[in-house]
Amino acid sequence: MTLDATALRSALIGPYATVDVVAETGSTNHDLRDAANRGAHDRTALIAERQTAGQGRRGRGWTSPAGGLYVSVLFRPTNVPPARLPWVTLLAGVALVRTARSVGVEASLKWPNDLLIGDAKAAGVLAETSAGVAQAAVVGIGLNVAKLPEDVEPGAGGLRPTSLEDHAGPLDRTELAITLLRELAALEDQWRRADGDEPSLRDEYRRHCTTLGSQVRVELARGESLVGTARYLETDGTLVVRDHAGADHSVSAGDVVHLRVR
């Protein structure tokens, strides 16, 4: 069933300035980046039934078959220091965990942007930020709701895909979108009111993040990699990894692979 735009607006206008639903677009993030440059309001939300050029991290494509939730939100947290803006990615992860739990599915997070059910990926987050006079953050979420086509390939690091329906049965995507966007709005509001530095939100993310304490390989830029133990998060969301020589490395971006301990 298609999303019910009227029900979405009825439930979400207030926490959000506008909520638009389109049948198809290239990328909701791309559309909202353009809208931000044209002066779109804080808390503008865009949901697509289908994306033809969905975006993942590091320039990858994101498969966007019908039956998923593809949503982007424009936030303008002008009081938050630019160095703390990357936390919007982690807040979206917490919103996804809460949403999965609302339909009886226990999920976890792989730093910085993957929702895991068991060892399979059910959602990803892509946040794009700009500082300055027009400070803005566009947060894009792709959540697999309906069962996926068999030809969907594993993601970065070989993570196999899964969906909420694989674990919870058929779901109402409109109700799921309302839950997800309400949770995201509540989290972002609490974070914003704390000027981007809210310890309770950091603690909640850490509780759900299975990367912390795990043996990991981080694929860095220029083909380099770092192997070690993911120890903790800095206050700006940076991951600290201790290598086998005992040296700590701060990682602000990179693909993380959880390594199996033999």
Secondary structure as a PSIPRED ss2 file (coil, helix, strand):
# PSIPRED VFORMAT (PSIPRED V4.0)

   1 M C   1.000  0.000  0.000
   2 T C   1.000  0.000  0.000
   3 L C   1.000  0.000  0.000
   4 D C   1.000  0.000  0.000
   5 A H   0.000  1.000  0.000
   6 T H   0.000  1.000  0.000
   7 A H   0.000  1.000  0.000
   8 L H   0.000  1.000  0.000
   9 R H   0.000  1.000  0.000
  10 S H   0.000  1.000  0.000
  11 A H   0.000  1.000  0.000
  12 L H   0.000  1.000  0.000
  13 I E   0.000  0.000  1.000
  14 G C   1.000  0.000  0.000
  15 P C   1.000  0.000  0.000
  16 Y E   0.000  0.000  1.000
  17 A C   1.000  0.000  0.000
  18 T E   0.000  0.000  1.000
  19 V E   0.000  0.000  1.000
  20 D E   0.000  0.000  1.000
  21 V E   0.000  0.000  1.000
  22 V E   0.000  0.000  1.000
  23 A C   1.000  0.000  0.000
  24 E C   1.000  0.000  0.000
  25 T E   0.000  0.000  1.000
  26 G C   1.000  0.000  0.000
  27 S C   1.000  0.000  0.000
  28 T H   0.000  1.000  0.000
  29 N H   0.000  1.000  0.000
  30 H H   0.000  1.000  0.000
  31 D H   0.000  1.000  0.000
  32 L H   0.000  1.000  0.000
  33 R H   0.000  1.000  0.000
  34 D H   0.000  1.000  0.000
  35 A H   0.000  1.000  0.000
  36 A H   0.000  1.000  0.000
  37 N H   0.000  1.000  0.000
  38 R C   1.000  0.000  0.000
  39 G C   1.000  0.000  0.000
  40 A C   1.000  0.000  0.000
  41 H C   1.000  0.000  0.000
  42 D C   1.000  0.000  0.000
  43 R C   1.000  0.000  0.000
  44 T E   0.000  0.000  1.000
  45 A E   0.000  0.000  1.000
  46 L E   0.000  0.000  1.000
  47 I E   0.000  0.000  1.000
  48 A E   0.000  0.000  1.000
  49 E C   1.000  0.000  0.000
  50 R C   1.000  0.000  0.000
  51 Q E   0.000  0.000  1.000
  52 T C   1.000  0.000  0.000
  53 A C   1.000  0.000  0.000
  54 G C   1.000  0.000  0.000
  55 Q E   0.000  0.000  1.000
  56 G C   1.000  0.000  0.000
  57 R H   0.000  1.000  0.000
  58 R H   0.000  1.000  0.000
  59 G H   0.000  1.000  0.000
  60 R C   1.000  0.000  0.000
  61 G E   0.000  0.000  1.000
  62 W C   1.000  0.000  0.000
  63 T C   1.000  0.000  0.000
  64 S C   1.000  0.000  0.000
  65 P C   1.000  0.000  0.000
  66 A C   1.000  0.000  0.000
  67 G C   1.000  0.000  0.000
  68 G C   1.000  0.000  0.000
  69 L E   0.000  0.000  1.000
  70 Y E   0.000  0.000  1.000
  71 V E   0.000  0.000  1.000
  72 S E   0.000  0.000  1.000
  73 V E   0.000  0.000  1.000
  74 L E   0.000  0.000  1.000
  75 F E   0.000  0.000  1.000
  76 R C   1.000  0.000  0.000
  77 P C   1.000  0.000  0.000
  78 T C   1.000  0.000  0.000
  79 N C   1.000  0.000  0.000
  80 V C   1.000  0.000  0.000
  81 P C   1.000  0.000  0.000
  82 P H   0.000  1.000  0.000
  83 A H   0.000  1.000  0.000
  84 R H   0.000  1.000  0.000
  85 L C   1.000  0.000  0.000
  86 P C   1.000  0.000  0.000
  87 W H   0.000  1.000  0.000
  88 V H   0.000  1.000  0.000
  89 T H   0.000  1.000  0.000
  90 L H   0.000  1.000  0.000
  91 L H   0.000  1.000  0.000
  92 A H   0.000  1.000  0.000
  93 G H   0.000  1.000  0.000
  94 V H   0.000  1.000  0.000
  95 A H   0.000  1.000  0.000
  96 L H   0.000  1.000  0.000
  97 V H   0.000  1.000  0.000
  98 R H   0.000  1.000  0.000
  99 T H   0.000  1.000  0.000
 100 A H   0.000  1.000  0.000
 101 R H   0.000  1.000  0.000
 102 S H   0.000  1.000  0.000
 103 V C   1.000  0.000  0.000
 104 G C   1.000  0.000  0.000
 105 V C   1.000  0.000  0.000
 106 E C   1.000  0.000  0.000
 107 A C   1.000  0.000  0.000
 108 S E   0.000  0.000  1.000
 109 L E   0.000  0.000  1.000
 110 K E   0.000  0.000  1.000
 111 W C   1.000  0.000  0.000
 112 P C   1.000  0.000  0.000
 113 N C   1.000  0.000  0.000
 114 D E   0.000  0.000  1.000
 115 L E   0.000  0.000  1.000
 116 L E   0.000  0.000  1.000
 117 I E   0.000  0.000  1.000
 118 G C   1.000  0.000  0.000
 119 D C   1.000  0.000  0.000
 120 A E   0.000  0.000  1.000
 121 K E   0.000  0.000  1.000
 122 A E   0.000  0.000  1.000
 123 A E   0.000  0.000  1.000
 124 G E   0.000  0.000  1.000
 125 V E   0.000  0.000  1.000
 126 L E   0.000  0.000  1.000
 127 A E   0.000  0.000  1.000
 128 E E   0.000  0.000  1.000
 129 T E   0.000  0.000  1.000
 130 S E   0.000  0.000  1.000
 131 A C   1.000  0.000  0.000
 132 G C   1.000  0.000  0.000
 133 V C   1.000  0.000  0.000
 134 A C   1.000  0.000  0.000
 135 Q C   1.000  0.000  0.000
 136 A E   0.000  0.000  1.000
 137 A E   0.000  0.000  1.000
 138 V E   0.000  0.000  1.000
 139 V E   0.000  0.000  1.000
 140 G E   0.000  0.000  1.000
 141 I E   0.000  0.000  1.000
 142 G E   0.000  0.000  1.000
 143 L E   0.000  0.000  1.000
 144 N C   1.000  0.000  0.000
 145 V C   1.000  0.000  0.000
 146 A C   1.000  0.000  0.000
 147 K C   1.000  0.000  0.000
 148 L C   1.000  0.000  0.000
 149 P C   1.000  0.000  0.000
 150 E C   1.000  0.000  0.000
 151 D C   1.000  0.000  0.000
 152 V C   1.000  0.000  0.000
 153 E C   1.000  0.000  0.000
 154 P C   1.000  0.000  0.000
 155 G C   1.000  0.000  0.000
 156 A H   0.000  1.000  0.000
 157 G H   0.000  1.000  0.000
 158 G H   0.000  1.000  0.000
 159 L C   1.000  0.000  0.000
 160 R C   1.000  0.000  0.000
 161 P E   0.000  0.000  1.000
 162 T C   1.000  0.000  0.000
 163 S C   1.000  0.000  0.000
 164 L C   1.000  0.000  0.000
 165 E H   0.000  1.000  0.000
 166 D H   0.000  1.000  0.000
 167 H H   0.000  1.000  0.000
 168 A H   0.000  1.000  0.000
 169 G C   1.000  0.000  0.000
 170 P C   1.000  0.000  0.000
 171 L C   1.000  0.000  0.000
 172 D C   1.000  0.000  0.000
 173 R H   0.000  1.000  0.000
 174 T H   0.000  1.000  0.000
 175 E H   0.000  1.000  0.000
 176 L H   0.000  1.000  0.000
 177 A H   0.000  1.000  0.000
 178 I H   0.000  1.000  0.000
 179 T H   0.000  1.000  0.000
 180 L H   0.000  1.000  0.000
 181 L H   0.000  1.000  0.000
 182 R H   0.000  1.000  0.000
 183 E H   0.000  1.000  0.000
 184 L H   0.000  1.000  0.000
 185 A H   0.000  1.000  0.000
 186 A H   0.000  1.000  0.000
 187 L H   0.000  1.000  0.000
 188 E H   0.000  1.000  0.000
 189 D H   0.000  1.000  0.000
 190 Q H   0.000  1.000  0.000
 191 W H   0.000  1.000  0.000
 192 R H   0.000  1.000  0.000
 193 R H   0.000  1.000  0.000
 194 A C   1.000  0.000  0.000
 195 D C   1.000  0.000  0.000
 196 G C   1.000  0.000  0.000
 197 D C   1.000  0.000  0.000
 198 E C   1.000  0.000  0.000
 199 P H   0.000  1.000  0.000
 200 S H   0.000  1.000  0.000
 201 L H   0.000  1.000  0.000
 202 R H   0.000  1.000  0.000
 203 D H   0.000  1.000  0.000
 204 E H   0.000  1.000  0.000
 205 Y H   0.000  1.000  0.000
 206 R H   0.000  1.000  0.000
 207 R H   0.000  1.000  0.000
 208 H H   0.000  1.000  0.000
 209 C E   0.000  0.000  1.000
 210 T C   1.000  0.000  0.000
 211 T C   1.000  0.000  0.000
 212 L C   1.000  0.000  0.000
 213 G C   1.000  0.000  0.000
 214 S C   1.000  0.000  0.000
 215 Q E   0.000  0.000  1.000
 216 V E   0.000  0.000  1.000
 217 R E   0.000  0.000  1.000
 218 V E   0.000  0.000  1.000
 219 E E   0.000  0.000  1.000
 220 L C   1.000  0.000  0.000
 221 A H   0.000  1.000  0.000
 222 R H   0.000  1.000  0.000
 223 G H   0.000  1.000  0.000
 224 E C   1.000  0.000  0.000
 225 S E   0.000  0.000  1.000
 226 L E   0.000  0.000  1.000
 227 V E   0.000  0.000  1.000
 228 G E   0.000  0.000  1.000
 229 T E   0.000  0.000  1.000
 230 A E   0.000  0.000  1.000
 231 R E   0.000  0.000  1.000
 232 Y E   0.000  0.000  1.000
 233 L E   0.000  0.000  1.000
 234 E C   1.000  0.000  0.000
 235 T C   1.000  0.000  0.000
 236 D C   1.000  0.000  0.000
 237 G C   1.000  0.000  0.000
 238 T C   1.000  0.000  0.000
 239 L E   0.000  0.000  1.000
 240 V E   0.000  0.000  1.000
 241 V E   0.000  0.000  1.000
 242 R E   0.000  0.000  1.000
 243 D E   0.000  0.000  1.000
 244 H C   1.000  0.000  0.000
 245 A C   1.000  0.000  0.000
 246 G C   1.000  0.000  0.000
 247 A C   1.000  0.000  0.000
 248 D E   0.000  0.000  1.000
 249 H E   0.000  0.000  1.000
 250 S E   0.000  0.000  1.000
 251 V E   0.000  0.000  1.000
 252 S C   1.000  0.000  0.000
 253 A C   1.000  0.000  0.000
 254 G C   1.000  0.000  0.000
 255 D E   0.000  0.000  1.000
 256 V E   0.000  0.000  1.000
 257 V E   0.000  0.000  1.000
 258 H E   0.000  0.000  1.000
 259 L C   1.000  0.000  0.000
 260 R C   1.000  0.000  0.000
 261 V C   1.000  0.000  0.000
 262 R C   1.000  0.000  0.000
